[in-house]
Amino acid sequence: MDIIKAVIIDDEPSVVELLSDLIKDHFDDVTIIGTSETIKKAAKIISDLRPDIVFLDINIPRGSGMELLDLFPTRNFDVVFITGYPGLEPLVQDYMPLGFICKPAGVDDLSSIFKKYRYLKTDNTANIIRKKTLF
């Protein structure tokens, strides 16, 4: 399978650093192609770099992760919500996330996300069902 291109959107530098380090140290087939701490910059990065997966904080200063996703009515990427508040998971289910990670993320969390991503990309039936639900 091709290299998975990922973007991390979070206003906490320590979270961006942790996720980046975990991915670099444990997942040879995943590369971080961009990071952002704001919605405006994130929208440009996503549009310009076309990631496969966006790790997205739910609460971002001057906006939210959901507001960022609303800027992309047709999504060509999967989203993984990251938050320090596990109770927020039900609020984001309408956005059909690939996953939901509570901070701090661990290797097992990321492994599950990448395994699910690869499965959906190789199993056409699962991917078709998911796309029909998403769009």
C-alpha positions as a printed Julia matrix, in Angstrom:
135×3 Matrix{Float64}:
   0.0    0.0    0.0
   1.11   3.57  -0.63
   2.44   5.91   2.01
  -0.36   7.39   4.13
  -0.17  11.18   4.18
  -1.35  12.73   7.45
  -1.97  16.23   8.76
  -2.26  17.15  12.45
  -4.5   20.06  13.46
  -4.22  20.97  17.14
  -3.56  24.17  19.05
  -1.41  22.36  21.65
   2.2   22.03  20.43
   2.82  19.14  22.83
   0.01  17.14  21.21
   1.34  17.81  17.71
   4.83  16.79  18.84
   3.61  13.61  20.56
   1.54  12.47  17.57
   4.35  13.32  15.14
   6.93  11.45  17.21
   4.72   8.38  17.65
   4.02   8.22  13.93
   7.67   8.74  12.93
   8.92   6.16  15.45
   6.34   3.42  14.87
   4.77   3.71  11.42
   7.14   3.64   8.45
   4.29   3.86   5.95
   2.83   7.09   7.38
   4.26  10.57   6.91
   3.21  13.87   8.45
   2.89  16.34   5.58
   1.67  19.31   7.61
   0.51  20.68  10.93
  -1.58  23.65  11.96
  -2.9   25.32  15.06
  -5.63  27.38  13.35
  -8.63  26.64  11.16
  -7.58  29.11   8.46
  -4.11  27.61   8.07
  -5.52  24.08   8.34
  -7.97  24.68   5.49
  -5.13  25.83   3.25
  -2.91  22.89   4.2
  -5.69  20.39   3.51
  -6.57  22.01   0.18
  -2.97  22.32  -0.97
  -1.47  19.06   0.33
  -4.44  16.67   0.0
  -3.81  14.4    3.0
  -5.26  10.93   3.39
  -5.94  11.39   7.1
  -6.48  14.54   9.16
  -5.97  14.28  12.92
  -8.25  17.06  14.13
  -8.72  18.6   17.54
 -12.38  19.27  18.3
 -11.73  22.54  20.18
  -9.53  25.01  18.35
  -9.25  28.7   19.32
 -11.62  30.86  17.28
 -13.48  27.83  15.94
 -13.91  24.09  16.07
 -12.84  21.03  14.17
 -16.39  20.67  12.91
 -16.3   24.18  11.45
 -13.16  23.21   9.55
 -14.85  20.1    8.15
 -17.84  22.18   7.09
 -15.48  24.02   4.72
 -15.11  20.73   2.82
 -18.6   19.64   1.69
 -16.96  16.88  -0.36
 -14.23  15.33   1.72
 -11.41  13.47   0.02
  -9.73  12.62   3.32
 -10.56  10.73   6.47
 -10.76  12.49   9.81
  -9.68  11.3   13.24
 -10.89  13.52  16.05
  -8.49  14.07  18.92
  -9.62  15.62  22.18
  -9.02  15.69  25.88
 -12.76  15.33  26.49
 -14.08  11.81  25.84
 -17.66  12.97  26.39
 -17.53  14.88  23.1
 -17.46  11.77  20.92
 -21.24  11.67  20.33
 -21.15  15.28  19.08
 -18.89  14.41  16.14
 -20.47  11.19  14.9
 -22.4   13.0   12.14
 -19.02  13.76  10.55
 -18.36  10.03  10.04
 -14.88  10.03  11.56
 -12.43   7.26  10.87
 -11.76   7.35  14.59
 -11.75   9.22  17.87
  -8.67   9.46  20.09
  -8.62  10.79  23.64
  -5.47  12.69  24.54
  -2.82  11.65  25.15
  -2.67   9.37  22.12
  -0.73   6.13  22.25
   0.77   3.7   19.76
  -2.2    1.34  20.13
  -4.63   4.16  19.29
  -2.73   5.02  16.13
  -2.25   1.38  15.16
  -6.02   0.84  15.29
  -6.63   3.94  13.18
  -4.13   2.97  10.48
  -5.35  -0.63  10.43
  -8.93   0.56   9.92
  -7.82   3.01   7.22
  -5.97   0.3    5.29
  -8.93  -2.07   5.58
 -11.35   0.52   4.22
  -9.02   1.35   1.35
  -8.54  -2.29   0.33
 -12.06  -3.59   0.95
 -14.19  -2.02  -1.77
 -17.5   -3.15  -0.24
 -16.73  -1.55   3.13
 -15.51   1.61   1.44
 -18.58   1.92  -0.81
 -20.93   1.5    2.15
 -18.98   4.07   4.15
 -18.93   6.61   1.29
 -22.67   6.24   0.72
 -23.22   6.92   4.41
 -20.78   9.83   4.45
 -21.97  11.6    1.32
